[in-house]
């Protein structure tokens, strides 16, 4: 699961002061095995920079994709002590996002629409199972606390005779203070893959 994470990032994390990291990222530190304990979308992760490992120590849902292992390490490295902006923006509204989030970095929201089609209620129901909080946007929209300082929302529109069903991700505007665009992409892929899984794959 850590194949996506370059060794240099574990090394950088190992060199940082744990007290400072915990204050920035709102996480805990275990002195015994020198690991960080971080909540990621309802599951509890252990990040051990000295062993270059990431593992789940409390699992409420199915195992998160390796994209979230990458996200966890970079969140610990980049989180800053700032409050949410309280404003939802698309990936293309982020600095540099209009250029970055296209082609191979297009967020795969089609995974979500492929699963639900026009089943807006089914979409909303699944999102609530993952801790989604309802927003007054689109035909259905729910917000998730992905990490202590990171919020994302998934919007869904039912299709009609002219337009197919559509899904879109939004982020709290403060996300660019914490994460680089490629890490935001990794998190977004993880969200789309989790919500886009077929029913037969859910535990």
C-alpha positions in Angstrom: 0.0 0.0 0.0 3.0 2.4 0.4 4.3 1.8 -3.1 3.0 5.2 -4.2 4.9 7.1 -1.5 8.5 8.0 -2.2 11.0 7.2 0.7 12.0 10.8 0.8 8.6 11.8 2.2 8.9 9.4 5.1 12.4 10.7 5.7 11.1 14.3 5.7 8.4 13.4 8.2 10.9 11.5 10.4 13.0 14.7 10.7 10.1 16.9 11.8 9.2 17.7 15.4 6.3 15.5 16.4 4.7 18.2 18.7 4.7 20.6 15.8 3.3 18.1 13.4 0.5 17.2 15.8 -0.4 20.8 16.3 -0.6 21.5 12.6 -2.3 18.3 11.5 -4.5 17.8 14.6 -3.3 14.3 15.2 -1.6 12.3 17.9 1.9 10.9 18.3 3.0 7.5 19.9 6.4 7.9 21.5 6.8 4.1 21.9 7.0 3.3 18.2 7.4 6.9 16.9 4.2 6.8 14.9 1.5 9.3 14.1 -2.2 8.4 14.7 -4.5 10.2 12.2 -8.2 10.0 11.4 -8.8 9.6 7.7 -12.5 9.5 6.7 -13.6 7.7 9.8 -10.7 5.2 10.0 -7.7 5.5 12.2 -4.4 5.4 10.5 -0.9 4.8 11.9 1.9 6.4 10.0 5.4 5.2 11.0 8.0 7.4 9.2 10.9 5.5 10.6 9.6 2.2 9.2 8.2 3.8 6.0 4.8 2.2 6.7 1.1 3.2 6.8 -1.5 0.9 8.4 -5.1 1.1 9.5 -5.5 0.4 13.3 -9.3 1.0 13.4 -11.4 0.3 10.4 -15.1 1.3 10.2 -15.4 0.8 6.4 -13.7 -1.3 3.7 -10.0 -0.8 3.4 -9.2 2.5 1.8 -7.2 2.6 -1.4 -3.5 3.2 -1.5 -4.3 6.8 -2.6 -5.3 7.5 1.0 -1.9 6.2 2.3 -0.3 8.8 0.1 -2.7 11.4 1.2 -2.1 10.6 4.9 1.7 11.1 4.7 1.4 14.3 2.7 -1.3 15.7 5.0 1.0 15.2 8.0 3.8 17.0 6.1 1.8 19.9 4.7 -1.1 20.7 7.1 -1.1 24.2 8.5 -2.8 25.6 11.6 -5.7 27.4 9.9 -9.4 27.3 10.0 -11.6 26.2 7.1 -12.5 29.0 4.7 -16.2 28.0 4.7 -16.4 28.3 0.9 -16.8 25.4 -1.5 -14.7 25.5 -4.7 -14.1 23.1 -7.6 -10.7 21.7 -8.4 -10.3 24.1 -11.3 -10.9 27.1 -8.9 -7.7 26.1 -6.9 -4.5 27.9 -7.9 -3.1 26.1 -10.9 -6.1 23.7 -10.9 -7.5 24.7 -14.3 -4.3 23.5 -15.9 -3.6 20.5 -13.7 -7.0 18.8 -13.4 -7.4 17.6 -17.0 -6.3 14.7 -19.1 -4.6 12.1 -16.9 -5.5 14.2 -13.8 -9.2 14.5 -14.5 -11.1 13.5 -11.3 -12.9 10.3 -12.2 -16.4 11.2 -11.0 -17.8 9.0 -13.8 -17.1 6.1 -11.4 -19.9 7.5 -9.2 -22.4 8.2 -11.9 -21.7 4.8 -13.5 -22.8 3.2 -10.2 -25.9 5.3 -9.4 -27.2 6.6 -12.7 -30.4 8.4 -11.7 -30.6 6.9 -8.2 -30.1 10.1 -6.2 -31.5 8.5 -3.1 -29.2 5.6 -3.3 -26.2 8.0 -3.7 -27.3 10.1 -0.7 -27.9 7.0 1.4 -24.4 5.6 0.8 -22.8 9.0 1.5 -24.6 9.1 4.8 -23.2 5.7 5.7 -19.7 7.2 5.2 -20.5 10.1 7.5 -21.7 12.6 4.9 -23.4 15.7 6.1 -26.2 17.1 3.8 -25.7 20.3 1.9 -28.3 22.3 0.1 -26.7 21.9 -3.4 -27.4 20.0 -6.6 -30.1 17.3 -6.4 -28.1 15.7 -3.6 -24.9 16.9 -2.0 -23.0 15.6 1.1 -19.8 16.9 2.8 -17.1 14.7 4.3 -14.5 15.4 6.9 -11.6 13.5 5.2 -9.0 14.6 7.7 -9.1 17.0 10.7 -8.4 20.0 8.5 -9.7 18.7 5.1 -13.3 18.8 3.9 -14.6 17.6 0.6 -18.2 17.5 -0.8 -19.7 15.3 -3.5 -22.6 16.7 -5.6 -25.0 14.7 -7.7 -27.5 15.7 -10.4 -30.1 13.3 -11.7 -30.1 12.9 -15.5 -33.0 13.9 -17.8 -33.8 13.7 -21.5 -31.0 16.2 -22.4 -28.3 15.5 -19.9 -26.9 12.4 -18.3 -26.5 12.1 -14.5 -23.5 14.1 -13.3 -21.3 14.0 -10.1 -18.8 16.6 -9.0 -16.4 17.1 -6.1 -15.9 20.4 -4.3 -13.3 21.3 -1.7 -13.1 23.8 1.1 -11.1 26.7 -0.3 -8.4 26.3 2.4 -7.3 22.9 1.0 -4.6 24.5 -1.2 -2.9 25.7 2.0 -2.5 22.1 3.1 -2.0 20.0 0.1 -0.3 20.1 -3.4 -2.5 19.6 -6.4 -1.3 16.0 -7.0 -2.2 15.0 -3.4 -5.6 16.6 -3.8 -6.0 14.5 -6.9 -5.0 11.4 -5.0 -7.6 12.1 -2.3 -10.2 12.8 -5.0 -9.5 9.5 -6.7 -9.9 7.7 -3.4 -13.3 9.3 -2.8 -14.5 8.5 -6.3 -13.3 4.9 -6.0 -14.9 4.4 -2.6 -18.3 5.8 -3.6 -18.1 4.2 -7.1 -17.6 0.7 -5.9 -20.3 -1.8 -6.9 -22.6 -3.1 -4.1 -21.1 -6.6 -4.4 -17.7 -5.2 -3.4 -18.9 -3.5 -0.2 -18.3 -5.4 3.0 
